Amino acid sequence: MKLFLKILKTRNFQVGPRQHTKRVHFISGVAAEITLKAKGFRPDAMFYCLAALEYFKEKTLEQVRQVAFEIGIKGRQGLDINNPDKKYKLDSMNGSFTGLQLVSYMYVGFKMIDPKQ
């Protein structure tokens, strides 16, 4: 958490609505990255990313954006990435998903939206 706060302090976040997208993306990514790095390499996350690529390949960029942003908003309430029994539902996708699945789909979605980030 200290690393997360340090990173936030080094970034110049604007308060305007145009910057909201970047803030949600950055904060979600940093939080997920810190948590995942603390556990080491997660082969399950890699397979979830592959599944996300497969799912998104037939979707428009707007549909990808809708899924990624919905996960980002849901993530504000917390996603348990270490409990495979805890399931979440999305309006933009059918089925129920683990927290790690959602974080993986969000990561892939944001990379498809803006590969440079």
FIZATI-359367 format. One record per residue (C-alpha): residue in three letters; y, x, z. Coordinates in steps of 0.1 Angstrom, whole numbers, plus 2048, in hexadecimal, padded with zeros to 3 digits. Layout:
N
PT  ALA  Y  X  Z
...
//
This chain:
117
PT  MET  800  800  800
PT  LYS  818  81D  807
PT  LEU  812  82A  7E4
PT  PHE  819  808  7D6
PT  LEU  83A  805  7E9
PT  LYS  844  829  7DE
PT  ILE  83E  820  7BA
PT  LEU  852  801  7BD
PT  LYS  86F  814  7CC
PT  THR  86F  82D  7AF
PT  ARG  872  811  795
PT  ASN  893  801  78C
PT  PHE  88A  7DC  78C
PT  GLN  8A5  7C4  77F
PT  VAL  8A8  7A2  78F
PT  GLY  8AE  78E  76F
PT  PRO  895  776  760
PT  ARG  88F  78D  742
PT  GLN  881  7A7  75A
PT  HIS  869  78F  76B
PT  THR  84E  795  752
PT  LYS  84F  7BA  757
PT  ARG  84F  7B7  77D
PT  VAL  831  7A0  77E
PT  HIS  81E  7B7  766
PT  PHE  827  7D7  778
PT  ILE  821  7CA  79C
PT  SER  800  7BA  792
PT  GLY  7F4  7D9  781
PT  VAL  7FE  7F1  79D
PT  ALA  7ED  7DB  7B7
PT  ALA  7CD  7D9  7A3
PT  GLU  7CD  7FE  79A
PT  ILE  7D2  809  7BE
PT  THR  7B6  7F2  7CA
PT  LEU  79E  7FC  7AF
PT  LYS  7A5  821  7B2
PT  ALA  79E  81F  7D7
PT  LYS  77B  813  7CF
PT  GLY  774  82C  7B3
PT  PHE  766  824  790
PT  ARG  75C  800  78D
PT  PRO  742  7FB  771
PT  ASP  745  7D5  777
PT  ALA  76A  7D7  76F
PT  MET  763  7EA  74F
PT  PHE  74B  7CE  744
PT  TYR  764  7B3  74D
PT  CYS  77E  7C5  738
PT  LEU  765  7C6  71B
PT  ALA  75F  7A0  720
PT  ALA  785  79B  720
PT  LEU  789  7AD  6FF
PT  GLU  76D  798  6F0
PT  TYR  77D  778  6FE
PT  PHE  7A0  781  6F2
PT  LYS  797  78C  6CF
PT  GLU  797  768  6C3
PT  LYS  7B7  75F  6D5
PT  THR  7DB  760  6CA
PT  LEU  7F3  777  6DC
PT  GLU  803  759  6EC
PT  GLN  7E1  74D  6F9
PT  VAL  7DA  770  707
PT  ARG  7FD  770  718
PT  GLN  7F6  74E  727
PT  VAL  7D5  75A  737
PT  ALA  7E4  77B  743
PT  PHE  802  76B  753
PT  GLU  7EE  74F  763
PT  ILE  7D9  76A  773
PT  GLY  7F8  77D  77E
PT  ILE  806  75E  78E
PT  LYS  7E5  756  79F
PT  GLY  7E3  77A  7AB
PT  ARG  803  775  7BF
PT  GLN  7EE  761  7D7
PT  GLY  7D4  77D  7D8
PT  LEU  7B4  784  7C5
PT  ASP  796  791  7D8
PT  ILE  788  7AB  7C0
PT  ASN  76D  7B6  7D7
PT  ASN  75C  794  7DE
PT  PRO  747  788  7C0
PT  ASP  740  768  7D3
PT  LYS  765  75D  7D3
PT  LYS  76D  74B  7B3
PT  TYR  78E  741  7A2
PT  LYS  796  728  787
PT  LEU  7B0  72A  76C
PT  ASP  7C1  70E  758
PT  SER  7C1  724  739
PT  MET  79C  72E  739
PT  ASN  77C  71A  740
PT  GLY  765  725  75C
PT  SER  768  736  77D
PT  PHE  76F  75B  782
PT  THR  76E  776  79D
PT  GLY  78E  787  7A7
PT  LEU  782  7A7  795
PT  GLN  77C  793  775
PT  LEU  79F  785  776
PT  VAL  7AF  7A6  77D
PT  SER  79B  7B5  760
PT  TYR  7A6  799  748
PT  MET  7CA  79C  753
PT  TYR  7C9  7C2  74D
PT  VAL  7BB  7BE  72A
PT  GLY  7D3  7A2  723
PT  PHE  7F1  7B5  72D
PT  LYS  7E5  7D4  719
PT  MET  7E2  7BD  6FA
PT  ILE  805  7AF  700
PT  ASP  815  7D1  705
PT  PRO  7FE  7EF  6FF
PT  LYS  818  808  70A
PT  GLN  819  7FA  72D
//
